[in-house]
């Protein structure tokens, strides 16, 4: 099957490469052409526009930044949906709002196209290894068509329902849990430091005694030893919390912890941490609120 892959950021570039290495014929497009050109040596064809990439594709995979980027590329003038042929498949890997997912479902149906939501859990390093966990929702025939394209990207696939909106809603809920975990872990580190306990010792002890969670271990390591390559940023975390709260409000649901976290993310953005790694930035906020110096201040 001919694949168009649109959006080659820190996640999408690794995902497109995995598909190329699996033997798929992939045409790529990115707003910044250099990212597309970097995949040419792996056999990717490069399209000048998203619509050009989509015209001949049996499947279009998107990993675009946010709702605005998705609306512009997919639904704007000269957009992808208008270029896709009837029967073609769109797989949305982006973390987008539930309302936009519902709109895309309706737009694809009106054109006789197939649509599957397949947002992913994992950092760029996990995408590079082809070990993402993919949450999938859509009509059964479309999911069956998408599965061979998802397998080279993932260590596991969860099919959760027939409506694409369900996968996008679950992804927002999962990211909310990650934010809550990071913030609670950051405050626990602040508490431990105040008691003269090394955060590494605290993490190893509670993770052995209470959770046995690879996520606590992985994110704790990121928080205490910031990586050179930033994963998701504070800006992305704030965006996902906003979309979560909008989805909750649409079903008359209030999430008080999400409201509190949204305030913390807003404060982090105002404090110059917008482009900081999601986990590192939240830890910085826990330290600032706990009246401890940030990791950068400790190093200076």
KEVEXLUM-312645 format. One record per residue: residue number from 1; x, z, y of N, C-alpha, C, O in turn. Coordinates in pm, whole numbers. Last residue first. Example, Ala and Ser with C-alpha at 12.3 -4.5 7.8 and 13.67 -1.06 7.14 Angstrom:
BEGIN
PAKOL    nr      n.x      n.z      n.y     ca.x     ca.z     ca.y      c.x      c.z      c.y      o.x      o.z      o.y
PAKOL     2     1285      708     -225     1367      714     -106     1290      787        3     1341      804      114
PAKOL     1     1319      780     -569     1230      780     -450     1320      780     -330     1424      846     -332
end
This chain:
BEGIN
PAKOL    nr      n.x      n.z      n.y     ca.x     ca.z     ca.y      c.x      c.z      c.y      o.x      o.z      o.y
PAKOL   300     2452     3856     2605     2529     3838     2729     2603     3965     2767     2673     3968     2868
PAKOL   299     2304     3930     2386     2425     3853     2362     2513     3845     2485     2635     3828     2474
PAKOL   298     2086     4058     2496     2179     4137     2416     2311     4065     2398     2417     4127     2395
PAKOL   297     1953     3849     2614     2013     3948     2702     2114     4034     2625     2215     4077     2680
PAKOL   296     1857     3718     2389     1952     3647     2476     2024     3745     2570     2142     3726     2601
PAKOL   295     1680     3908     2279     1803     3871     2208     1904     3801     2295     2024     3822     2279
PAKOL   294     1581     4134     2551     1559     4020     2462     1688     3986     2390     1795     4029     2433
PAKOL   293     1558     4494     2562     1614     4367     2606     1585     4260     2505     1567     4289     2386
PAKOL   292     1245     4668     2568     1376     4646     2512     1427     4512     2562     1348     4425     2599
PAKOL   291      982     4722     2632     1086     4764     2725     1225     4764     2661     1310     4846     2694
PAKOL   290      785     4608     2487      835     4735     2437      951     4790     2520     1011     4891     2484
PAKOL   289      758     4370     2615      648     4465     2629      689     4603     2580      636     4704     2626
PAKOL   288      997     4261     2527      975     4283     2671      864     4384     2692      875     4473     2777
PAKOL   287      954     4252     2249     1064     4331     2304     1042     4361     2452     1064     4473     2497
PAKOL   286      738     4079     2232      723     4215     2178      832     4305     2235      807     4422     2265
PAKOL   285      857     3851     2343      747     3915     2414      725     4058     2363      697     4147     2442
PAKOL   284     1047     3793     2146     1091     3824     2283      982     3897     2360     1009     3992     2433
PAKOL   283      872     3729     1943      956     3848     1930     1009     3890     2066     1015     4009     2097
PAKOL   282      767     3491     2041      678     3607     2023      758     3736     2009      716     3841     2058
PAKOL   281     1002     3334     2039      933     3364     2164      840     3483     2152      835     3567     2242
PAKOL   280     1056     3318     1765     1154     3381     1854     1087     3421     1985     1112     3530     2036
PAKOL   279      828     3177     1673      858     3311     1623      953     3386     1716      932     3504     1744
PAKOL   278      843     2935     1833      722     3016     1824      755     3160     1782      713     3255     1849
PAKOL   277     1123     2869     2037     1066     2872     1903      951     2973     1899      960     3082     1955
PAKOL   276     1041     2776     2377     1114     2856     2280     1046     2846     2143      927     2818     2134
PAKOL   275      902     2656     2574      971     2568     2480     1053     2643     2377     1126     2583     2298
PAKOL   274      799     2879     2716      709     2777     2662      774     2691     2555      710     2655     2456
PAKOL   273      911     3091     2845      937     3079     2702      857     2967     2637      848     2962     2514
PAKOL   272      866     3168     3108      970     3068     3081     1001     3048     2935     1107     2994     2901
PAKOL   271      654     3329     3150      785     3393     3154      898     3297     3121     1014     3338     3108
PAKOL   270      430     3182     3105      460     3213     3244      599     3274     3261      657     3271     3370
PAKOL   269      437     3190     2826      453     3063     2896      493     3085     3042      578     3014     3095
PAKOL   268      388     3462     2784      515     3404     2741      541     3271     2812      654     3243     2853
PAKOL   267      128     3482     2880      234     3557     2947      371     3501     2910      460     3493     2995
PAKOL   266        1     3326     2687       -2     3285     2827      107     3355     2907      172     3293     2992
PAKOL   265       48     3484     2461      106     3350     2469      108     3300     2613      206     3239     2657
PAKOL   264     -105     3707     2531       40     3722     2511      109     3586     2520      216     3574     2580
PAKOL   263     -361     3597     2536     -305     3656     2658     -153     3669     2648      -82     3646     2746
PAKOL   262     -386     3528     2269     -388     3422     2370     -332     3473     2503     -263     3399     2573
PAKOL   261     -396     3777     2149     -278     3694     2129     -272     3582     2232     -163     3545     2277
PAKOL   260     -654     3855     2229     -537     3931     2273     -409     3849     2259     -323     3851     2347
PAKOL   259     -810     3663     2096     -816     3674     2242     -693     3747     2295     -635     3706     2396
PAKOL   258     -747     3724     1831     -707     3593     1886     -711     3595     2038     -624     3537     2103
PAKOL   257     -872     3972     1817     -726     3964     1804     -675     3831     1858     -570     3826     1923
PAKOL   256    -1144     3897     1842    -1081     3980     1945     -929     3975     1937     -863     3975     2041
PAKOL   255    -1329     3633     1812    -1212     3687     1743    -1129     3765     1845    -1054     3707     1923
PAKOL   254    -1666     3548     1767    -1563     3599     1857    -1452     3664     1776    -1479     3741     1684
PAKOL   253    -1883     3276     1713    -1793     3375     1653    -1690     3417     1756    -1632     3332     1824
PAKOL   252    -2054     3055     1746    -2094     3188     1795    -2014     3300     1727    -2069     3403     1689
PAKOL   251    -1934     2819     1688    -2018     2876     1583    -2058     3021     1615    -2091     3099     1526
PAKOL   250    -1782     2774     1908    -1883     2673     1876    -1978     2720     1766    -2088     2667     1751
PAKOL   249    -1596     2980     1896    -1706     2990     1993    -1818     2891     1962    -1935     2919     1988
PAKOL   248    -1422     2875     1704    -1498     2997     1676    -1619     3007     1769    -1730     3038     1725
PAKOL   247    -1318     2656     1843    -1393     2634     1720    -1478     2756     1685    -1593     2741     1643
PAKOL   246    -1191     2794     2053    -1298     2698     2082    -1384     2673     1959    -1507     2669     1968
PAKOL   245    -1003     2938     1912    -1106     3011     1985    -1222     2920     2022    -1338     2962     2023
PAKOL   244     -847     2725     1809     -911     2820     1719    -1027     2890     1790    -1137     2900     1735
PAKOL   243     -749     2613     2046     -839     2534     1961     -914     2623     1862    -1031     2599     1834
PAKOL   242     -589     2826     2137     -700     2778     2219     -801     2701     2133     -922     2720     2145
PAKOL   241     -403     2840     1930     -492     2953     1954     -612     2912     2038     -724     2957     2013
PAKOL   240     -275     2592     1967     -351     2617     1844     -446     2736     1858     -557     2734     1804
PAKOL   239     -153     2631     2218     -251     2524     2198     -337     2550     2076     -459     2533     2082
PAKOL   238       25     2836     2158      -82     2859     2255     -192     2755     2240     -311     2788     2248
PAKOL   237      194     2702     1979      118     2818     1935        1     2848     2028     -108     2881     1982
PAKOL   236      302     2509     2151      220     2467     2039      134     2583     1987       17     2564     1955
PAKOL   235      443     2681     2327      339     2590     2378      245     2545     2266      124     2543     2284
PAKOL   234      627     2793     2150      524     2878     2209      411     2792     2265      294     2828     2250
PAKOL   233      681     2546     1886      712     2617     2009      598     2709     2051      488     2704     1995
PAKOL   232      807     2500     1556      694     2499     1649      730     2586     1770      800     2686     1756
PAKOL   231     1154     2515     1571     1040     2465     1495      922     2446     1590      936     2382     1694
PAKOL   230     1471     2424     1692     1344     2490     1720     1236     2429     1631     1227     2307     1618
PAKOL   229     1776     2460     1549     1665     2367     1561     1535     2444     1578     1493     2519     1490
PAKOL   228     1926     2693     1531     1963     2593     1631     1849     2495     1655     1826     2451     1768
PAKOL   227     1730     2997     1495     1795     2875     1444     1832     2781     1558     1778     2790     1668
PAKOL   226     1789     3341     1550     1726     3218     1598     1802     3094     1551     1923     3086     1567
PAKOL   225     1757     3589     1371     1871     3496     1378     1817     3360     1421     1800     3271     1337
PAKOL   224     1519     3723     1390     1642     3800     1408     1766     3712     1422     1867     3755     1478
PAKOL   223     1330     3520     1350     1319     3608     1466     1451     3679     1495     1491     3693     1611
PAKOL   222     1411     3409     1106     1408     3325     1227     1409     3413     1352     1480     3384     1448
PAKOL   221     1370     3631      938     1503     3574      954     1512     3490     1081     1610     3499     1155
PAKOL   220     1093     3656      957     1179     3765     1002     1320     3716     1025     1384     3756     1122
PAKOL   219     1014     3419      836      994     3434      980     1074     3550     1036     1119     3545     1151
PAKOL   218     1100     3474      568     1145     3355      640     1131     3372      791     1225     3344      866
PAKOL   217      974     3720      500     1119     3705      490     1168     3589      576     1267     3603      648
PAKOL   216      705     3655      540      765     3763      617      916     3751      615      981     3770      718
PAKOL   215      690     3448      349      667     3420      491      724     3531      579      786     3503      682
PAKOL   214      727     3559      101      832     3472      152      815     3440      299      912     3409      368
PAKOL   213      640     3892       43      596     3767      104      714     3683      151      795     3729      232
PAKOL   212      602     4153      -56      669     4051     -137      631     3911      -89      596     3823     -168
PAKOL   211      471     4381       62      416     4246       70      471     4149      -34      396     4071      -93
PAKOL   210      582     4647       10      443     4624       46      393     4482       22      285     4464      -34
PAKOL   209      852     4670      -68      758     4774     -108      612     4734      -92      527     4780     -168
PAKOL   208      982     4444       35      997     4477     -107      887     4572     -153      834     4557     -263
PAKOL   207      910     4460      297      874     4338      224      891     4358       74      822     4294       -6
PAKOL   206     1013     4703      373      867     4688      368      827     4564      291      722     4561      226
PAKOL   205     1295     4645      339     1228     4756      272     1078     4734      261     1022     4744      152
PAKOL   204     1356     4424      496     1383     4419      351     1306     4528      277     1256     4506      167
PAKOL   203     1277     4523      750     1212     4407      690     1232     4405      539     1137     4386      463
PAKOL   202     1456     4740      790     1311     4761      792     1240     4647      718     1153     4672      634
PAKOL   201     1698     4602      787     1670     4704      685     1520     4730      675     1465     4742      565
PAKOL   200     1669     4442     1014     1691     4379      883     1659     4476      770     1600     4436      669
PAKOL   199     1643     4635     1221     1528     4552     1183     1545     4485     1047     1448     4471      972
PAKOL   198     1774     4956     1166     1804     4815     1184     1685     4731     1141     1630     4754     1033
PAKOL   197     1651     5235     1333     1650     5162     1206     1677     5015     1234     1610     4955     1318
PAKOL   196     1604     5395     1555     1740     5386     1503     1750     5317     1368     1847     5339     1296
PAKOL   195     1358     5378     1658     1381     5490     1567     1521     5488     1507     1553     5567     1418
PAKOL   194     1363     5144     1798     1346     5268     1874     1372     5392     1790     1404     5498     1843
PAKOL   193     1369     4968     1585     1488     4981     1670     1482     5110     1750     1583     5178     1768
PAKOL   192     1105     5000     1493     1218     5038     1408     1343     5058     1491     1417     5155     1470
PAKOL   191      955     4895     1712      939     5034     1669     1060     5081     1589     1113     5189     1615
PAKOL   190     1046     4632     1701     1067     4712     1822     1056     4861     1789     1138     4942     1833
PAKOL   189      950     4563     1448     1094     4562     1474     1128     4646     1598     1225     4722     1598
PAKOL   188      677     4579     1500      735     4670     1401      887     4677     1417      947     4783     1400
PAKOL   187      651     4370     1679      629     4506     1727      685     4609     1629      734     4714     1670
PAKOL   186      708     4158     1499      790     4181     1618      774     4322     1671      873     4387     1705
PAKOL   185      498     4185     1318      635     4205     1271      729     4232     1388      818     4316     1379
PAKOL   184      284     4121     1484      290     4255     1423      430     4285     1373      476     4399     1384
PAKOL   183      356     3857     1547      348     3958     1653      354     4099     1595      421     4186     1650
PAKOL   182      356     3731     1297      478     3734     1377      471     3845     1481      568     3918     1501
PAKOL   181       85     3765     1221      192     3822     1141      320     3836     1224      384     3941     1222
PAKOL   180      -45     3618     1420      -72     3761     1407       39     3830     1327       81     3941     1362
PAKOL   179       58     3362     1368       81     3426     1498       61     3576     1489      139     3654     1544
PAKOL   178      -44     3327     1107      100     3327     1130      132     3395     1263      224     3478     1270
PAKOL   177     -319     3330     1158     -260     3435     1074     -109     3442     1093      -51     3551     1093
PAKOL   176     -335     3094     1309     -371     3222     1369     -311     3338     1289     -258     3433     1347
PAKOL   175     -274     2907     1113     -179     2928     1223     -207     3058     1299     -115     3123     1347
PAKOL   174     -509     2931      958     -378     2966      903     -275     2991     1010     -197     3086     1000
PAKOL   173     -701     2835     1140     -709     2973     1091     -576     3019     1031     -536     3133     1050
PAKOL   172     -613     2572     1166     -613     2659     1283     -620     2806     1242     -554     2890     1301
PAKOL   171     -659     2488      901     -523     2488      957     -514     2578     1080     -417     2651     1095
PAKOL   170     -937     2506      882     -853     2595      802     -711     2602      858     -651     2709      862
PAKOL   169    -1013     2300     1057    -1051     2439     1086     -963     2536     1008     -920     2638     1063
PAKOL   168     -912     2080      922     -858     2112     1054     -894     2254     1095     -814     2322     1159
PAKOL   167    -1071     2094      692     -926     2107      682     -864     2143      816     -774     2226      823
PAKOL   166    -1329     2058      798    -1297     2180      725    -1146     2202      715    -1098     2314      728
PAKOL   165    -1345     1803      904    -1339     1915      996    -1295     2045      927    -1232     2131      989
PAKOL   164    -1389     1635      681    -1256     1648      739    -1241     1768      832    -1134     1829      837
PAKOL   163    -1580     1751      414    -1584     1723      557    -1445     1740      617    -1388     1849      607
PAKOL   162    -1558     1832      150    -1586     1690      176    -1585     1652      324    -1588     1533      357
PAKOL   161    -1280     2060       72    -1418     2024       97    -1434     1878      134    -1335     1806      147
PAKOL   160    -1017     2118        4    -1107     2230       34    -1251     2190       62    -1336     2278       75
PAKOL   159     -736     2081     -181     -854     2006     -139     -967     2106     -120    -1008     2173     -214
PAKOL   158     -408     2141     -130     -535     2212     -147     -647     2125      -93     -653     2098       27
PAKOL   157     -103     2070     -278     -215     2013     -203     -339     2094     -234     -372     2115     -351
PAKOL   156      253     2117     -270      119     2155     -313       13     2097     -220       37     2077     -101
PAKOL   155      478     2017     -174      493     2095     -297      357     2139     -349      347     2192     -460
PAKOL   154      492     1684      -26      441     1819      -46      487     1884     -175      527     1818     -271
PAKOL   153      533     1417       12      554     1504      127      542     1652       93      579     1737      173
PAKOL   152      458     1270     -207      601     1273     -172      635     1369      -59      752     1400      -37
PAKOL   151      169     1319     -197      255     1384     -297      403     1381     -263      472     1480     -287
PAKOL   150       36     1161      -15       64     1299       20      166     1363      -74      241     1452      -34
PAKOL   149       -9      922     -133       69      921      -10      111     1062       31      210     1081      102
PAKOL   148     -174      981     -346      -39      930     -374       51      924     -251      173      921     -264
PAKOL   147     -412     1074     -193     -326     1165     -271     -188     1107     -301      -89     1179     -284
PAKOL   146     -580      886      -74     -473      947        5     -372     1023      -80     -255     1034      -40
PAKOL   145     -763      821     -271     -679      715     -217     -559      773     -142     -450      716     -145
PAKOL   144     -888     1067     -301     -817     1008     -415     -723      898     -368     -613      884     -422
PAKOL   143    -1007     1090      -49     -904     1186      -88     -822     1130     -204     -700     1145     -206
PAKOL   142    -1194      885      -69    -1088      876       32     -973      971       -1     -857      937       17
PAKOL   141    -1364      979     -273    -1288      853     -291    -1173      838     -192    -1068      785     -226
PAKOL   140    -1459     1232     -152    -1375     1229     -273    -1301     1097     -291    -1182     1101     -323
PAKOL   139    -1427     1279      201    -1502     1229       85    -1409     1207      -34    -1294     1167      -17
PAKOL   138    -1223     1567      292    -1280     1435      314    -1359     1392      193    -1359     1462       91
PAKOL   137     -925     1754      333    -1072     1751      326    -1119     1610      362    -1064     1544      450
PAKOL   136     -636     1945      257     -704     1815      258     -856     1834      253     -907     1918      180
PAKOL   135     -330     2070      341     -471     2107      329     -554     1981      353     -542     1918      458
PAKOL   134      -15     2092      196     -109     2007      269     -252     2049      237     -290     2062      120
PAKOL   133      297     2225      245      169     2250      178       62     2179      260       51     2202      381
PAKOL   132      611     2052      207      498     2098      287      382     2136      195      370     2087       83
PAKOL   131      849     1958      102      788     2077       42      677     2135      131      652     2256      128
PAKOL   130     1044     1772      172      923     1727      102      848     1840       37      790     1823      -70
PAKOL   129     1252     1851      327     1269     1870      182     1149     1817      103     1151     1818      -20
PAKOL   128     1149     1810      578     1265     1731      537     1285     1737      386     1328     1640      324
PAKOL   127      956     2009      588      914     1868      585     1028     1779      536     1005     1684      461
PAKOL   126     1123     2227      609     1040     2215      489      990     2071      475      982     2018      364
PAKOL   125     1229     2188      861     1321     2191      746     1245     2175      615     1297     2115      521
PAKOL   124      995     2208     1025     1065     2080     1006     1158     2077      886     1167     1976      817
PAKOL   123      767     2426      837      855     2396      948      925     2262      924      917     2207      814
PAKOL   122      423     2422      729      566     2416      704      642     2380      830      590     2312      918
PAKOL   121      121     2274      642      188     2401      670      336     2386      635      370     2342      525
PAKOL   120      -75     2005      781       31     2057      693       77     2194      739       73     2227      858
PAKOL   119     -389     1826      750     -288     1901      825     -195     1975      730     -229     2003      615
PAKOL   118     -563     1598      677     -458     1653      589     -351     1724      671     -234     1687      663
PAKOL   117     -872     1438      658     -790     1533      733     -690     1595      636     -727     1639      527
PAKOL   116     -956     1102      622     -919     1225      553     -838     1311      648     -744     1262      712
PAKOL   115    -1173      828      631    -1101      930      708    -1081     1055      625    -1174     1107      564
PAKOL   114    -1230      476      629    -1221      602      557    -1134      701      635    -1035      662      696
PAKOL   113    -1468      268      809    -1332      309      772    -1336      445      702    -1434      520      715
PAKOL   112    -1692      167      933    -1674      143      791    -1534      175      741    -1487      117      643
PAKOL   111    -1736      243     1189    -1655      122     1170    -1634       89     1022    -1565       -8      990
PAKOL   110    -1871      479     1173    -1939      368     1242    -1865      236     1224    -1924      129     1241
PAKOL   109    -1678      638     1054    -1796      600      978    -1866      481     1041    -1915      393      971
PAKOL   108    -1498      676     1269    -1456      601     1150    -1578      553     1071    -1580      439     1025
PAKOL   107    -1662      831     1438    -1609      702     1483    -1565      617     1364    -1594      497     1360
PAKOL   106    -1711     1062     1285    -1822      975     1324    -1773      836     1364    -1834      736     1329
PAKOL   105    -1449     1162     1263    -1529     1135     1143    -1642     1037     1175    -1665      942     1101
PAKOL   104    -1383     1203     1530    -1312     1100     1453    -1389     1063     1327    -1394      946     1289
PAKOL   103    -1556     1419     1587    -1571     1291     1658    -1503     1178     1581    -1559     1070     1568
PAKOL   102    -1452     1616     1421    -1591     1570     1400    -1613     1435     1469    -1681     1348     1414
PAKOL   101    -1201     1644     1539    -1211     1601     1399    -1351     1548     1369    -1367     1447     1300
PAKOL   100    -1278     1744     1788    -1218     1611     1781    -1223     1558     1637    -1247     1439     1617
PAKOL    99    -1373     1995     1705    -1463     1901     1772    -1408     1760     1767    -1483     1665     1744
PAKOL    98    -1146     2117     1603    -1255     2084     1511    -1350     1983     1575    -1401     1894     1507
PAKOL    97     -830     1995     1728     -951     2073     1737    -1059     2026     1641    -1062     1909     1603
PAKOL    96     -539     1952     1513     -628     1916     1624     -752     2005     1621     -775     2079     1526
PAKOL    95     -246     1886     1389     -327     2006     1409     -412     1981     1533     -362     1988     1646
PAKOL    94     -218     1578     1201     -205     1658     1323     -289     1785     1316     -391     1790     1247
PAKOL    93     -264     1411      994     -181     1528      966     -173     1622     1086     -126     1735     1072
PAKOL    92     -514     1211      893     -472     1286     1012     -397     1411      970     -455     1507      919
PAKOL    91     -534      901      766     -500     1037      725     -444     1109      846     -338     1072      897
PAKOL    90     -754      638      727     -678      715      826     -660      857      773     -757      925      739
PAKOL    89     -781      335      552     -781      481      547     -699      538      661     -589      492      689
PAKOL    88    -1007       54      559     -875      115      572     -889      266      584     -994      318      623
PAKOL    87    -1267      -38      574    -1218        7      445    -1081       72      450    -1042      138      355
PAKOL    86    -1202     -269      835    -1299     -193      756    -1241     -159      619    -1174     -241      556
PAKOL    85     -879     -222     1000     -980     -306      936    -1081     -218      861    -1048     -104      827
PAKOL    84     -786      -98     1321     -795      -82     1175     -905     -169     1118    -1010     -188     1179
PAKOL    83     -825     -128     1593     -736     -222     1525     -745     -213     1374     -716     -311     1304
PAKOL    82     -987       79     1671    -1035      -57     1696     -952     -160     1621    -1001     -268     1589
PAKOL    81     -819      290     1606     -943      273     1532    -1000      132     1551    -1055       74     1457
PAKOL    80     -604      266     1793     -583      241     1651     -713      214     1577     -719      125     1493
PAKOL    79     -676      102     2113     -648      212     2022     -646      172     1876     -682       60     1840
PAKOL    78     -718      -37     2346     -620      -88     2251     -583       13     2145     -472       11     2093
PAKOL    77     -803      262     2514     -796      115     2519     -685       63     2428     -572      112     2432
PAKOL    76     -835      536     2270     -818      478     2401     -819      326     2397     -834      267     2290
PAKOL    75     -834      643     2016     -963      604     2074     -953      536     2209    -1052      483     2258
PAKOL    74     -568      693     1934     -669      651     1838     -792      588     1902     -847      492     1849
PAKOL    73     -417      759     2162     -364      664     2064     -474      609     1973     -472      491     1939
PAKOL    72     -586      941     2303     -528      823     2368     -487      718     2266     -519      600     2282
PAKOL    71     -649     1136     2110     -755     1059     2175     -701      932     2238     -764      826     2227
PAKOL    70     -391     1232     2047     -474     1168     1945     -584     1084     2008     -608      972     1963
PAKOL    69     -314     1342     2292     -236     1231     2235     -318     1157     2129     -314     1034     2122
PAKOL    68     -510     1544     2315     -499     1438     2416     -424     1318     2362     -466     1204     2383
PAKOL    67     -461     1710     2094     -586     1636     2104     -575     1520     2202     -625     1410     2175
PAKOL    66     -110     1650     2011     -225     1734     2043     -350     1648     2053     -347     1529     2024
PAKOL    65       92     1482     1876      118     1614     1930       -6     1702     1946       -7     1816     1900
PAKOL    64       48     1325     1551       58     1323     1696       47     1464     1753       -2     1554     1686
PAKOL    63       71     1184     1300      126     1319     1323      155     1329     1472      270     1339     1514
PAKOL    62     -118      978     1083      -87     1020     1219      -36     1164     1220      -89     1252     1153
PAKOL    61     -127      691      887     -100      835      888      -57      875     1028       31      811     1086
PAKOL    60     -329      449      760     -263      490      885     -250      641      880     -350      713      871
PAKOL    59     -335      205      508     -347      347      543     -268      374      669     -154      329      684
PAKOL    58     -304      -61      512     -413      -10      431     -439      137      459     -549      188      437
PAKOL    57     -223     -243      807     -203     -129      719     -327      -97      636     -440     -105      685
PAKOL    56     -230     -430     1003     -210     -479      867     -202     -367      764     -178     -392      646
PAKOL    55     -283     -269     1235     -360     -389     1204     -350     -432     1058     -451     -467      997
PAKOL    54     -115      -56     1302     -235      -29     1222     -303     -155     1169     -374     -148     1069
PAKOL    53       86     -152     1464      123      -87     1338        2      -77     1245       16      -89     1123
PAKOL    52      -64     -239     1679       11     -337     1600       51     -279     1466       50     -349     1364
PAKOL    51     -155        6     1777     -251      -90     1723     -182     -194     1636     -234     -232     1532
PAKOL    50       82      125     1875       10      184     1762      -86       86     1696      -98       82     1574
PAKOL    49      340     -125     1935      224      -46     1977      159       19     1855      179      -29     1743
PAKOL    48      558     -231     1808      566     -211     1953      453     -123     2004      469      -55     2105
PAKOL    47      690     -102     1502      583     -169     1577      594     -136     1724      636      -26     1762
PAKOL    46      935     -152     1262      902      -87     1388      797     -169     1462      813     -289     1483
PAKOL    45      980      -68      919      952     -169     1020      906      -96     1147      844       10     1138
PAKOL    44     1231      116      747     1105      113      823     1099      -10      911     1198      -51      971
PAKOL    43     1470      150      610     1379       45      569     1249       37      643     1162      -43      607
PAKOL    42     1649      318      712     1589      361      586     1484      261      537     1418      284      436
PAKOL    41     1713      212      954     1816      206      851     1765      251      715     1829      226      613
PAKOL    40     1487      278     1103     1506      139     1061     1609      128      949     1595       45      859
PAKOL    39     1472      528     1205     1423      510     1068     1442      368     1017     1415      341      900
PAKOL    38     1556      509     1465     1640      587     1373     1598      569     1228     1677      592     1137
PAKOL    37     1348      381     1592     1467      302     1558     1557      376     1460     1625      312     1379
PAKOL    36     1177      595     1641     1139      492     1545     1260      413     1498     1274      382     1380
PAKOL    35     1324      731     1832     1289      801     1708     1245      702     1600     1273      722     1482
PAKOL    34     1338      547     2040     1461      583     1968     1430      652     1836     1503      634     1738
PAKOL    33     1084      524     2166     1127      425     2065     1249      467     1983     1261      426     1868
PAKOL    32      846      756     2202      988      741     2234     1050      649     2130     1066      690     2015
PAKOL    31      608      715     2064      609      696     2209      752      680     2261      777      600     2351
PAKOL    30      641      526     1765      653      652     1837      660      622     1985      712      518     2027
PAKOL    29      567      388     1448      556      380     1594      573      520     1650      527      618     1593
PAKOL    28      646      205     1149      642      326     1230      625      292     1377      663      184     1424
PAKOL    27      550      103      831      572       60      968      553      182     1058      454      255     1044
PAKOL    26      660      107      501      614      187      614      651      120      745      766       84      769
PAKOL    25      611       88      170      637        0      283      576       65      407      454       76      418
PAKOL    24      755      340      -43      642      282       29      691      189      140      799      209      197
PAKOL    23      956      477     -176      935      335     -205      819      270     -135      786      155     -164
PAKOL    22     1030      726     -107      944      716     -225      908      571     -258      839      546     -356
PAKOL    21     1158      683      129     1242      712       13     1162      707     -117     1218      687     -224
PAKOL    20      933      653      291     1024      541      271     1109      562      146     1129      470       67
PAKOL    19      833      914      280      752      803      228      838      680      202      819      610      103
PAKOL    18     1040     1052      406     1007     1083      268      925      970      204      946      935       88
PAKOL    17     1021      944      664     1140      916      582     1112      945      435     1156      870      348
PAKOL    16      781     1054      750      792      909      735      911      873      647      903      781      565
PAKOL    15      859     1325      756      752     1282      666      759     1131      642      743     1085      529
PAKOL    14     1055     1330      955     1091     1367      817      986     1317      718     1020     1271      608
PAKOL    13      898     1255     1174     1014     1174     1137     1058     1203      994     1093     1111      919
PAKOL    12      703     1459     1195      666     1324     1152      784     1239     1109      771     1159     1017
PAKOL    11      843     1687     1293      780     1686     1162      760     1543     1112      798     1510      999
PAKOL    10      949     1619     1539     1035     1694     1447      976     1700     1307     1050     1716     1210
PAKOL     9      779     1301     1571      843     1420     1625      925     1490     1519      965     1429     1420
PAKOL     8      650     1048     1551      776     1078     1482      850     1192     1550      969     1181     1583
PAKOL     7      374      875     1519      412     1008     1566      532     1058     1490      520     1107     1377
PAKOL     6      236      702     1256      237      713     1402      266      856     1444      192      948     1408
PAKOL     5      281      475     1009      302      616     1041      324      627     1190      419      570     1245
PAKOL     4      109      266      794      152      283      933      166      432      957       73      508      930
PAKOL     3      171      112      483      142      234      557      189      220      701      298      167      726
PAKOL     2       49      -82      222      120      -83      350       73       36      434      -47       59      452
PAKOL     1       84        0     -120        0        0        0       87        0      125      187       72      133
end
